[in-house]
Amino acid sequence: MVKRILLPIFMMLITAGQSFASHPLITDDTGTQTTGKAQLEFVIEYGHDREDGASMNSLMAPTVPVLSYGITDTADLVLGISYLRRETMQDGMTTTESGISDASIQLKWRFHEKDGWSFALRPGITLPSGDENKGLGNGKASYTAFFIITRDIAPWVFHVNIGFLRNEYKLRLDEEANRKDRWHVSLASQVDIITGLTAVANIGMERNPDKRSNSDPAFLLGGVVYSITESLDLDAGIKAGLNKPETDITYLAGVAKRF
């Protein structure tokens, strides 16, 4: 039961987190790669959560690096698919499931930019490439739509995301246990500390997928991004749950290469 309840949270992390441009932030920005430019992002996230006497560890890593490609100066196509390993310990017993998760395809379009303000839309679809019987996917295509705001007030930059997620489930057990429609709101900020080193912070909340709970998961995240060159970044962060439904602690690291 714990596995079924927590699955949508981990799937949300995977399908959303991969596509966001400034890892380790969960909140996306309005930036795009520009026409013909691309970015490959290698991301690893390890989470630990304890709930109702059960302990769960999860590991997410990209099977194929997340690809962002600029189809125009203001629009990116973003593709991602990941490997998920989840270990659940309860009553002295340990169960492990691992494999390919659901793949995601998203389009980010920045439609307005003026005086330090910019606005973007990011619709997306998640394809059922994971095994729903192992808890690695939904078994059906799901959909997302995000409205993104970025405000640049040097040296600070702020980002706001407001999102809607529609999850469809193939298994009746998943469908009966989880809400199909969910919302997401989050705020992020970043500031350059020294040349090449940026500090980032993030806070957010989303609708709890568990139909039995009206307590919505909330998180707080802090991290850094180090630009080795103009085209190569390293990042690291820690994401903490602010309430019981959110994963207790998640460690994030990534490498982004632009070309």
C-alpha positions as CSV (number, residue, x, y, z in Angstrom):
1,M,0.0,0.0,0.0
2,V,2.8,2.4,0.8
3,K,4.4,1.7,-2.5
4,R,1.1,2.5,-4.4
5,I,0.5,5.7,-2.4
6,L,4.0,7.1,-3.0
7,L,4.4,6.0,-6.6
8,P,2.7,9.1,-8.1
9,I,5.0,11.4,-6.0
10,F,8.1,9.7,-7.4
11,M,6.7,9.7,-10.9
12,M,5.9,13.4,-10.6
13,L,9.5,14.0,-9.6
14,I,10.8,12.1,-12.5
15,T,8.6,13.4,-15.3
16,A,8.8,17.0,-14.0
17,G,12.3,17.1,-12.6
18,Q,14.0,15.9,-15.8
19,S,12.6,18.6,-18.0
20,F,13.5,21.6,-15.8
21,A,16.3,23.6,-17.2
22,S,18.2,24.6,-14.0
23,H,18.8,21.5,-12.0
24,P,18.8,21.1,-9.0
25,L,15.8,23.4,-9.0
26,I,12.3,21.7,-9.3
27,T,10.9,25.1,-10.6
28,D,11.6,25.7,-14.2
29,D,12.7,29.0,-15.8
30,T,11.7,30.6,-19.1
31,G,15.2,30.2,-20.7
32,T,15.5,28.3,-24.0
33,Q,18.5,26.9,-25.9
34,T,17.8,29.1,-29.1
35,T,17.6,27.7,-32.7
36,G,19.7,24.7,-33.4
37,K,21.3,24.6,-29.9
38,A,21.0,21.7,-27.5
39,Q,21.6,20.7,-23.9
40,L,22.2,17.2,-22.5
41,E,21.6,16.8,-18.8
42,F,22.7,13.9,-16.7
43,V,20.8,13.8,-13.4
44,I,21.0,11.5,-10.3
45,E,18.5,11.8,-7.4
46,Y,18.5,9.7,-4.3
47,G,15.5,9.9,-1.9
48,H,14.7,8.5,1.6
49,D,11.3,8.5,3.1
50,R,9.7,6.9,6.2
51,E,5.9,6.6,6.6
52,D,3.5,4.3,8.4
53,G,6.4,2.1,9.7
54,A,7.8,1.6,6.2
55,S,11.1,2.9,5.0
56,M,11.6,3.6,1.3
57,N,14.8,4.5,-0.7
58,S,14.6,5.6,-4.3
59,L,17.2,6.1,-6.9
60,M,16.6,7.9,-10.2
61,A,19.1,8.3,-13.0
62,P,18.7,9.0,-16.8
63,T,18.8,6.0,-19.0
64,V,19.1,8.5,-21.9
65,P,20.4,12.0,-21.0
66,V,17.6,14.5,-20.9
67,L,17.8,16.4,-24.2
68,S,16.6,19.9,-24.7
69,Y,16.7,21.1,-28.3
70,G,16.0,24.6,-29.6
71,I,13.5,24.4,-32.4
72,T,13.3,28.2,-32.5
73,D,14.9,31.0,-30.5
74,T,11.9,30.9,-28.1
75,A,10.9,27.2,-28.1
76,D,12.6,24.0,-26.9
77,L,11.6,20.4,-27.3
78,V,12.6,18.4,-24.2
79,L,12.9,14.6,-24.2
80,G,13.6,12.4,-21.1
81,I,13.5,8.8,-19.9
82,S,14.9,7.4,-16.7
83,Y,15.9,4.3,-14.7
84,L,14.1,4.0,-11.3
85,R,15.1,1.8,-8.4
86,R,12.9,1.7,-5.4
87,E,13.6,-0.2,-2.2
88,T,10.8,-0.6,0.5
89,M,11.5,-2.0,4.0
90,Q,8.6,-2.9,6.2
91,D,8.2,-5.4,9.1
92,G,11.7,-6.7,8.6
93,M,11.1,-7.4,4.9
94,T,12.7,-5.7,2.0
95,T,11.2,-5.5,-1.5
96,T,13.0,-4.0,-4.5
97,E,11.6,-2.9,-7.9
98,S,13.7,-1.4,-10.7
99,G,13.6,-0.7,-14.4
100,I,12.8,1.9,-17.0
101,S,10.2,4.5,-16.0
102,D,7.7,6.4,-18.1
103,A,9.2,8.7,-20.8
104,S,8.3,12.4,-21.1
105,I,8.0,14.7,-24.1
106,Q,7.6,18.5,-23.4
107,L,7.5,21.7,-25.4
108,K,8.6,25.0,-23.6
109,W,7.6,28.2,-25.4
110,R,8.6,31.6,-24.2
111,F,5.9,33.9,-25.6
112,H,6.8,37.3,-23.9
113,E,9.9,39.0,-22.7
114,K,10.3,42.6,-21.7
115,D,11.9,44.8,-18.9
116,G,13.2,41.8,-16.9
117,W,10.0,39.9,-17.1
118,S,9.4,36.8,-19.2
119,F,6.6,34.3,-19.5
120,A,6.4,30.8,-20.9
121,L,4.1,27.8,-21.4
122,R,5.2,24.2,-21.1
123,P,2.8,21.5,-22.1
124,G,3.9,17.9,-22.0
125,I,2.9,14.2,-22.2
126,T,4.2,11.2,-20.3
127,L,4.3,8.0,-22.3
128,P,3.7,4.5,-20.6
129,S,7.2,3.0,-21.1
130,G,7.5,1.8,-17.5
131,D,6.1,-1.4,-16.1
132,E,3.0,-0.4,-14.1
133,N,2.8,-3.9,-12.5
134,K,6.2,-3.1,-10.8
135,G,5.1,0.4,-9.9
136,L,7.4,1.9,-12.4
137,G,4.8,3.7,-14.5
138,N,1.1,4.6,-14.9
139,G,0.3,2.2,-17.7
140,K,-1.4,5.0,-19.7
141,A,-0.3,8.4,-21.2
142,S,-0.6,11.3,-18.8
143,Y,-0.5,15.1,-19.4
144,T,0.9,18.3,-17.9
145,A,0.6,22.0,-18.5
146,F,2.8,24.7,-16.8
147,F,2.7,28.5,-16.8
148,I,6.2,29.9,-16.0
149,I,7.2,33.4,-14.9
150,T,10.8,34.6,-14.6
151,R,11.8,38.0,-13.1
152,D,15.4,39.2,-13.5
153,I,16.4,41.8,-10.9
154,A,20.2,41.7,-10.9
155,P,21.8,40.1,-9.1
156,W,18.7,38.1,-8.2
157,V,16.5,36.0,-10.5
158,F,13.1,34.6,-9.5
159,H,11.0,31.9,-11.1
160,V,7.3,31.0,-10.5
161,N,5.6,27.8,-11.7
162,I,1.9,27.1,-11.7
163,G,1.0,23.7,-13.1
164,F,-1.8,21.2,-13.8
165,L,-1.2,17.5,-14.0
166,R,-3.6,14.9,-15.4
167,N,-2.6,11.3,-14.5
168,E,-4.3,8.3,-16.1
169,Y,-3.9,4.8,-14.6
170,K,-4.1,1.4,-16.2
171,L,-4.4,-0.6,-13.0
172,R,-7.6,-0.4,-11.1
173,L,-5.8,-0.4,-7.8
174,D,-3.8,2.7,-8.8
175,E,-6.9,4.4,-10.2
176,E,-8.9,3.8,-7.0
177,A,-6.1,5.0,-4.7
178,N,-5.0,8.1,-6.5
179,R,-6.4,11.4,-7.7
180,K,-6.2,12.0,-11.5
181,D,-6.1,15.8,-11.4
182,R,-3.4,17.6,-9.4
183,W,-1.9,21.1,-9.2
184,H,1.6,22.4,-8.6
185,V,2.8,25.7,-7.4
186,S,6.5,26.7,-6.7
187,L,8.9,29.6,-6.3
188,A,12.6,29.6,-6.9
189,S,15.4,32.1,-6.7
190,Q,19.1,32.2,-7.7
191,V,22.0,34.6,-7.2
192,D,25.6,34.6,-8.3
193,I,27.9,34.3,-5.4
194,I,31.2,34.6,-7.3
195,T,32.1,34.2,-11.0
196,G,30.8,30.8,-12.1
197,L,29.1,29.9,-8.8
198,T,25.4,30.3,-8.3
199,A,23.3,29.6,-5.2
200,V,19.7,28.4,-5.7
201,A,16.7,28.0,-3.4
202,N,13.3,26.5,-4.1
203,I,10.0,26.0,-2.2
204,G,6.8,24.5,-3.5
205,M,3.7,22.4,-3.0
206,E,1.5,20.1,-5.1
207,R,-1.9,18.4,-4.6
208,N,-1.5,15.1,-2.8
209,P,-2.2,12.2,-5.2
210,D,-3.6,10.0,-2.3
211,K,-7.4,10.3,-2.2
212,R,-7.4,9.5,1.5
213,S,-5.3,12.6,2.4
214,N,-6.0,16.3,2.2
215,S,-2.4,17.2,3.4
216,D,-0.5,18.3,0.3
217,P,3.2,17.6,0.0
218,A,5.5,20.6,0.4
219,F,9.3,20.9,-0.1
220,L,12.2,23.2,0.5
221,L,15.4,22.9,-1.6
222,G,18.8,24.5,-1.5
223,G,21.8,24.0,-3.8
224,V,24.6,25.4,-6.0
225,V,25.4,25.4,-9.7
226,Y,29.1,25.7,-10.8
227,S,29.8,26.7,-14.4
228,I,33.2,25.1,-15.3
229,T,32.9,26.7,-18.8
230,E,30.1,28.6,-20.6
231,S,28.8,25.2,-21.9
232,L,29.4,22.9,-18.9
233,D,27.7,23.0,-15.5
234,L,27.9,20.9,-12.4
235,D,25.1,21.1,-9.7
236,A,24.2,19.7,-6.4
237,G,21.3,20.2,-4.0
238,I,19.3,18.8,-1.0
239,K,15.5,18.7,-1.0
240,A,13.7,18.4,2.3
241,G,10.1,17.6,3.0
242,L,8.2,20.2,5.0
243,N,5.4,17.8,5.9
244,K,4.7,14.1,6.2
245,P,3.4,13.5,2.7
246,E,6.6,14.8,1.1
247,T,9.7,12.6,0.8
248,D,11.8,13.2,3.9
249,I,15.1,14.0,2.2
250,T,16.4,13.8,-1.4
251,Y,20.0,14.4,-2.6
252,L,20.4,15.7,-6.1
253,A,23.4,16.0,-8.5
254,G,23.7,16.7,-12.2
255,V,25.9,17.7,-15.2
256,A,24.6,19.8,-18.0
257,K,26.4,20.1,-21.4
258,R,25.4,22.6,-24.0
259,F,26.5,22.5,-27.6
